[in-house]
Amino acid sequence: MKRVAEQQARHEKYMARFTPCPFCQGKDLSVELNGQATDWVRCNACGCTGPVADGENRAIERWNQREKKA
């Protein structure tokens, strides 16, 4: 049980790095890879993708800089 709680805490800390989707306000997000050293964030709720970046951290950073859409 303790291990599951620790994994959940790590996952929540990781997901806290993302701002919600600017289109649907979804929080089910993941970082996608294209196999060529470029990453982007994808909203698993509406399919929106963020800007391509070099590396996971930069992809999250660029996603978080997007403006909220009306």
Phi and psi in radians as a Rosetta constraint file:
Dihedral C 1 N 2 CA 2 C 2 CIRCULARHARMONIC -1.080 0.35
Dihedral N 2 CA 2 C 2 N 3 CIRCULARHARMONIC -0.701 0.35
Dihedral C 2 N 3 CA 3 C 3 CIRCULARHARMONIC -1.117 0.35
Dihedral N 3 CA 3 C 3 N 4 CIRCULARHARMONIC -0.723 0.35
Dihedral C 3 N 4 CA 4 C 4 CIRCULARHARMONIC -1.092 0.35
Dihedral N 4 CA 4 C 4 N 5 CIRCULARHARMONIC -0.749 0.35
Dihedral C 4 N 5 CA 5 C 5 CIRCULARHARMONIC -1.102 0.35
Dihedral N 5 CA 5 C 5 N 6 CIRCULARHARMONIC -0.693 0.35
Dihedral C 5 N 6 CA 6 C 6 CIRCULARHARMONIC -1.157 0.35
Dihedral N 6 CA 6 C 6 N 7 CIRCULARHARMONIC -0.721 0.35
Dihedral C 6 N 7 CA 7 C 7 CIRCULARHARMONIC -1.120 0.35
Dihedral N 7 CA 7 C 7 N 8 CIRCULARHARMONIC -0.723 0.35
Dihedral C 7 N 8 CA 8 C 8 CIRCULARHARMONIC -1.108 0.35
Dihedral N 8 CA 8 C 8 N 9 CIRCULARHARMONIC -0.724 0.35
Dihedral C 8 N 9 CA 9 C 9 CIRCULARHARMONIC -1.118 0.35
Dihedral N 9 CA 9 C 9 N 10 CIRCULARHARMONIC -0.726 0.35
Dihedral C 9 N 10 CA 10 C 10 CIRCULARHARMONIC -1.109 0.35
Dihedral N 10 CA 10 C 10 N 11 CIRCULARHARMONIC -0.739 0.35
Dihedral C 10 N 11 CA 11 C 11 CIRCULARHARMONIC -1.112 0.35
Dihedral N 11 CA 11 C 11 N 12 CIRCULARHARMONIC -0.760 0.35
Dihedral C 11 N 12 CA 12 C 12 CIRCULARHARMONIC -1.111 0.35
Dihedral N 12 CA 12 C 12 N 13 CIRCULARHARMONIC -0.692 0.35
Dihedral C 12 N 13 CA 13 C 13 CIRCULARHARMONIC -1.130 0.35
Dihedral N 13 CA 13 C 13 N 14 CIRCULARHARMONIC -0.723 0.35
Dihedral C 13 N 14 CA 14 C 14 CIRCULARHARMONIC -1.100 0.35
Dihedral N 14 CA 14 C 14 N 15 CIRCULARHARMONIC -0.827 0.35
Dihedral C 14 N 15 CA 15 C 15 CIRCULARHARMONIC -1.191 0.35
Dihedral N 15 CA 15 C 15 N 16 CIRCULARHARMONIC -0.408 0.35
Dihedral C 15 N 16 CA 16 C 16 CIRCULARHARMONIC -1.174 0.35
Dihedral N 16 CA 16 C 16 N 17 CIRCULARHARMONIC -0.264 0.35
Dihedral C 16 N 17 CA 17 C 17 CIRCULARHARMONIC -1.270 0.35
Dihedral N 17 CA 17 C 17 N 18 CIRCULARHARMONIC -0.336 0.35
Dihedral C 17 N 18 CA 18 C 18 CIRCULARHARMONIC -1.680 0.35
Dihedral N 18 CA 18 C 18 N 19 CIRCULARHARMONIC 2.471 0.35
Dihedral C 18 N 19 CA 19 C 19 CIRCULARHARMONIC -1.520 0.35
Dihedral N 19 CA 19 C 19 N 20 CIRCULARHARMONIC 2.711 0.35
Dihedral C 19 N 20 CA 20 C 20 CIRCULARHARMONIC -1.062 0.35
Dihedral N 20 CA 20 C 20 N 21 CIRCULARHARMONIC 2.825 0.35
Dihedral C 20 N 21 CA 21 C 21 CIRCULARHARMONIC -1.008 0.35
Dihedral N 21 CA 21 C 21 N 22 CIRCULARHARMONIC 2.319 0.35
Dihedral C 21 N 22 CA 22 C 22 CIRCULARHARMONIC -1.250 0.35
Dihedral N 22 CA 22 C 22 N 23 CIRCULARHARMONIC -0.209 0.35
Dihedral C 22 N 23 CA 23 C 23 CIRCULARHARMONIC -1.745 0.35
Dihedral N 23 CA 23 C 23 N 24 CIRCULARHARMONIC -0.808 0.35
Dihedral C 23 N 24 CA 24 C 24 CIRCULARHARMONIC -2.018 0.35
Dihedral N 24 CA 24 C 24 N 25 CIRCULARHARMONIC -0.039 0.35
Dihedral C 24 N 25 CA 25 C 25 CIRCULARHARMONIC 1.119 0.35
Dihedral N 25 CA 25 C 25 N 26 CIRCULARHARMONIC 0.303 0.35
Dihedral C 25 N 26 CA 26 C 26 CIRCULARHARMONIC -1.146 0.35
Dihedral N 26 CA 26 C 26 N 27 CIRCULARHARMONIC 2.660 0.35
Dihedral C 26 N 27 CA 27 C 27 CIRCULARHARMONIC -2.072 0.35
Dihedral N 27 CA 27 C 27 N 28 CIRCULARHARMONIC 0.080 0.35
Dihedral C 27 N 28 CA 28 C 28 CIRCULARHARMONIC -1.573 0.35
Dihedral N 28 CA 28 C 28 N 29 CIRCULARHARMONIC 1.525 0.35
Dihedral C 28 N 29 CA 29 C 29 CIRCULARHARMONIC -2.071 0.35
Dihedral N 29 CA 29 C 29 N 30 CIRCULARHARMONIC 2.666 0.35
Dihedral C 29 N 30 CA 30 C 30 CIRCULARHARMONIC -2.552 0.35
Dihedral N 30 CA 30 C 30 N 31 CIRCULARHARMONIC 2.777 0.35
Dihedral C 30 N 31 CA 31 C 31 CIRCULARHARMONIC -1.711 0.35
Dihedral N 31 CA 31 C 31 N 32 CIRCULARHARMONIC 2.220 0.35
Dihedral C 31 N 32 CA 32 C 32 CIRCULARHARMONIC -1.829 0.35
Dihedral N 32 CA 32 C 32 N 33 CIRCULARHARMONIC 2.627 0.35
Dihedral C 32 N 33 CA 33 C 33 CIRCULARHARMONIC -2.082 0.35
Dihedral N 33 CA 33 C 33 N 34 CIRCULARHARMONIC 2.527 0.35
Dihedral C 33 N 34 CA 34 C 34 CIRCULARHARMONIC -1.838 0.35
Dihedral N 34 CA 34 C 34 N 35 CIRCULARHARMONIC 0.066 0.35
Dihedral C 34 N 35 CA 35 C 35 CIRCULARHARMONIC 1.477 0.35
Dihedral N 35 CA 35 C 35 N 36 CIRCULARHARMONIC 0.053 0.35
Dihedral C 35 N 36 CA 36 C 36 CIRCULARHARMONIC -2.186 0.35
Dihedral N 36 CA 36 C 36 N 37 CIRCULARHARMONIC 0.630 0.35
Dihedral C 36 N 37 CA 37 C 37 CIRCULARHARMONIC 1.137 0.35
Dihedral N 37 CA 37 C 37 N 38 CIRCULARHARMONIC 0.431 0.35
Dihedral C 37 N 38 CA 38 C 38 CIRCULARHARMONIC -2.166 0.35
Dihedral N 38 CA 38 C 38 N 39 CIRCULARHARMONIC 2.485 0.35
Dihedral C 38 N 39 CA 39 C 39 CIRCULARHARMONIC -2.218 0.35
Dihedral N 39 CA 39 C 39 N 40 CIRCULARHARMONIC 2.820 0.35
Dihedral C 39 N 40 CA 40 C 40 CIRCULARHARMONIC -2.711 0.35
Dihedral N 40 CA 40 C 40 N 41 CIRCULARHARMONIC 2.818 0.35
Dihedral C 40 N 41 CA 41 C 41 CIRCULARHARMONIC -1.665 0.35
Dihedral N 41 CA 41 C 41 N 42 CIRCULARHARMONIC 2.453 0.35
Dihedral C 41 N 42 CA 42 C 42 CIRCULARHARMONIC -2.176 0.35
Dihedral N 42 CA 42 C 42 N 43 CIRCULARHARMONIC 2.365 0.35
Dihedral C 42 N 43 CA 43 C 43 CIRCULARHARMONIC -1.504 0.35
Dihedral N 43 CA 43 C 43 N 44 CIRCULARHARMONIC 2.075 0.35
Dihedral C 43 N 44 CA 44 C 44 CIRCULARHARMONIC -1.370 0.35
Dihedral N 44 CA 44 C 44 N 45 CIRCULARHARMONIC -0.157 0.35
Dihedral C 44 N 45 CA 45 C 45 CIRCULARHARMONIC -1.454 0.35
Dihedral N 45 CA 45 C 45 N 46 CIRCULARHARMONIC -0.834 0.35
Dihedral C 45 N 46 CA 46 C 46 CIRCULARHARMONIC -2.024 0.35
Dihedral N 46 CA 46 C 46 N 47 CIRCULARHARMONIC -0.152 0.35
Dihedral C 46 N 47 CA 47 C 47 CIRCULARHARMONIC 1.551 0.35
Dihedral N 47 CA 47 C 47 N 48 CIRCULARHARMONIC -0.021 0.35
Dihedral C 47 N 48 CA 48 C 48 CIRCULARHARMONIC -1.049 0.35
Dihedral N 48 CA 48 C 48 N 49 CIRCULARHARMONIC 2.476 0.35
Dihedral C 48 N 49 CA 49 C 49 CIRCULARHARMONIC -2.122 0.35
Dihedral N 49 CA 49 C 49 N 50 CIRCULARHARMONIC 2.591 0.35
Dihedral C 49 N 50 CA 50 C 50 CIRCULARHARMONIC -1.563 0.35
Dihedral N 50 CA 50 C 50 N 51 CIRCULARHARMONIC -3.140 0.35
Dihedral C 50 N 51 CA 51 C 51 CIRCULARHARMONIC -1.128 0.35
Dihedral N 51 CA 51 C 51 N 52 CIRCULARHARMONIC 2.556 0.35
Dihedral C 51 N 52 CA 52 C 52 CIRCULARHARMONIC -1.257 0.35
Dihedral N 52 CA 52 C 52 N 53 CIRCULARHARMONIC 2.475 0.35
Dihedral C 52 N 53 CA 53 C 53 CIRCULARHARMONIC -2.512 0.35
Dihedral N 53 CA 53 C 53 N 54 CIRCULARHARMONIC 2.877 0.35
Dihedral C 53 N 54 CA 54 C 54 CIRCULARHARMONIC -1.604 0.35
Dihedral N 54 CA 54 C 54 N 55 CIRCULARHARMONIC 1.603 0.35
Dihedral C 54 N 55 CA 55 C 55 CIRCULARHARMONIC 1.874 0.35
Dihedral N 55 CA 55 C 55 N 56 CIRCULARHARMONIC 2.659 0.35
Dihedral C 55 N 56 CA 56 C 56 CIRCULARHARMONIC -1.040 0.35
Dihedral N 56 CA 56 C 56 N 57 CIRCULARHARMONIC -0.840 0.35
Dihedral C 56 N 57 CA 57 C 57 CIRCULARHARMONIC -1.067 0.35
Dihedral N 57 CA 57 C 57 N 58 CIRCULARHARMONIC -0.732 0.35
Dihedral C 57 N 58 CA 58 C 58 CIRCULARHARMONIC -1.185 0.35
Dihedral N 58 CA 58 C 58 N 59 CIRCULARHARMONIC -0.640 0.35
Dihedral C 58 N 59 CA 59 C 59 CIRCULARHARMONIC -1.094 0.35
Dihedral N 59 CA 59 C 59 N 60 CIRCULARHARMONIC -0.743 0.35
Dihedral C 59 N 60 CA 60 C 60 CIRCULARHARMONIC -1.148 0.35
Dihedral N 60 CA 60 C 60 N 61 CIRCULARHARMONIC -0.745 0.35
Dihedral C 60 N 61 CA 61 C 61 CIRCULARHARMONIC -1.021 0.35
Dihedral N 61 CA 61 C 61 N 62 CIRCULARHARMONIC -0.820 0.35
Dihedral C 61 N 62 CA 62 C 62 CIRCULARHARMONIC -1.182 0.35
Dihedral N 62 CA 62 C 62 N 63 CIRCULARHARMONIC -0.641 0.35
Dihedral C 62 N 63 CA 63 C 63 CIRCULARHARMONIC -1.058 0.35
Dihedral N 63 CA 63 C 63 N 64 CIRCULARHARMONIC -0.808 0.35
Dihedral C 63 N 64 CA 64 C 64 CIRCULARHARMONIC -1.179 0.35
Dihedral N 64 CA 64 C 64 N 65 CIRCULARHARMONIC -0.306 0.35
Dihedral C 64 N 65 CA 65 C 65 CIRCULARHARMONIC -1.511 0.35
Dihedral N 65 CA 65 C 65 N 66 CIRCULARHARMONIC -0.120 0.35
Dihedral C 65 N 66 CA 66 C 66 CIRCULARHARMONIC -1.201 0.35
Dihedral N 66 CA 66 C 66 N 67 CIRCULARHARMONIC 2.577 0.35
Dihedral C 66 N 67 CA 67 C 67 CIRCULARHARMONIC -1.505 0.35
Dihedral N 67 CA 67 C 67 N 68 CIRCULARHARMONIC 2.577 0.35
Dihedral C 67 N 68 CA 68 C 68 CIRCULARHARMONIC -1.188 0.35
Dihedral N 68 CA 68 C 68 N 69 CIRCULARHARMONIC 2.353 0.35
Dihedral C 68 N 69 CA 69 C 69 CIRCULARHARMONIC -1.691 0.35
Dihedral N 69 CA 69 C 69 N 70 CIRCULARHARMONIC 2.524 0.35
